[in-house]
């Protein structure tokens, strides 16, 4: 199974608790690109609504789920169409910084 396929399977375990469906079924993850050789993943995350009350939490859950997979070294997520997109991207950046300090 390719890394991209494993990422998609892992994302099927990340659920929106309000809608009780995973982020893949809800089509919240788009433009998934995977550089298997370097372990680099990028994607676009679009919360269910512009005012999604758990948009930041979902973005963090997506990133953490992908980072748990063997072979993944870096995950870049662009958050779009969300009132708190800038704040979500800041939290994701802080997660990167925290992870780099562990290494």
SULZIRA-V848015 format. One record per residue. N is the residue number from 1. PSI is psi in whole degrees, -180 to 180 (999 if undefined). OMEGA is omega in whole degrees, -180 to 180 (NA if undefined). Layout:
# SULZIRA-V848015
n:N psi:PSI omega:OMEGA
n:N psi:PSI omega:OMEGA
This chain:
# SULZIRA-V848015
n:1 psi:132 omega:-179
n:2 psi:162 omega:178
n:3 psi:-41 omega:180
n:4 psi:-44 omega:178
n:5 psi:-39 omega:178
n:6 psi:-37 omega:178
n:7 psi:-46 omega:179
n:8 psi:-43 omega:178
n:9 psi:-41 omega:179
n:10 psi:-40 omega:-179
n:11 psi:-21 omega:176
n:12 psi:-8 omega:177
n:13 psi:-3 omega:179
n:14 psi:109 omega:-174
n:15 psi:142 omega:167
n:16 psi:112 omega:-174
n:17 psi:-25 omega:180
n:18 psi:-40 omega:-178
n:19 psi:-13 omega:179
n:20 psi:39 omega:175
n:21 psi:156 omega:-178
n:22 psi:163 omega:-175
n:23 psi:-22 omega:177
n:24 psi:-50 omega:179
n:25 psi:-39 omega:180
n:26 psi:-7 omega:-180
n:27 psi:43 omega:179
n:28 psi:-14 omega:-180
n:29 psi:125 omega:-179
n:30 psi:165 omega:175
n:31 psi:44 omega:179
n:32 psi:118 omega:178
n:33 psi:136 omega:-176
n:34 psi:124 omega:172
n:35 psi:94 omega:-174
n:36 psi:-34 omega:-177
n:37 psi:-40 omega:-177
n:38 psi:-5 omega:180
n:39 psi:27 omega:-177
n:40 psi:131 omega:-179
n:41 psi:137 omega:173
n:42 psi:150 omega:180
n:43 psi:166 omega:174
n:44 psi:131 omega:178
n:45 psi:126 omega:178
n:46 psi:108 omega:179
n:47 psi:165 omega:-176
n:48 psi:-33 omega:178
n:49 psi:163 omega:179
n:50 psi:-32 omega:-178
n:51 psi:26 omega:-177
n:52 psi:121 omega:-177
n:53 psi:-16 omega:-179
n:54 psi:23 omega:-178
n:55 psi:-45 omega:179
n:56 psi:-45 omega:179
n:57 psi:-43 omega:179
n:58 psi:-41 omega:178
n:59 psi:-44 omega:178
n:60 psi:-40 omega:180
n:61 psi:-39 omega:179
n:62 psi:-49 omega:-178
n:63 psi:-46 omega:-179
n:64 psi:-39 omega:180
n:65 psi:-44 omega:-179
n:66 psi:-41 omega:-179
n:67 psi:-21 omega:179
n:68 psi:-16 omega:-177
n:69 psi:137 omega:176
n:70 psi:134 omega:179
n:71 psi:-11 omega:179
n:72 psi:125 omega:-180
n:73 psi:-31 omega:-176
n:74 psi:138 omega:179
n:75 psi:121 omega:175
n:76 psi:126 omega:179
n:77 psi:127 omega:173
n:78 psi:124 omega:180
n:79 psi:127 omega:-176
n:80 psi:161 omega:176
n:81 psi:46 omega:-177
n:82 psi:132 omega:-177
n:83 psi:-32 omega:-178
n:84 psi:31 omega:-179
n:85 psi:-44 omega:-179
n:86 psi:-44 omega:179
n:87 psi:-40 omega:179
n:88 psi:-43 omega:-180
n:89 psi:-33 omega:177
n:90 psi:-44 omega:177
n:91 psi:-42 omega:179
n:92 psi:-38 omega:178
n:93 psi:-42 omega:178
n:94 psi:-36 omega:177
n:95 psi:-41 omega:176
n:96 psi:-45 omega:-179
n:97 psi:-40 omega:179
n:98 psi:-41 omega:-180
n:99 psi:-35 omega:-180
n:100 psi:-27 omega:178
n:101 psi:-25 omega:179
n:102 psi:-29 omega:-176
n:103 psi:999 omega:NA
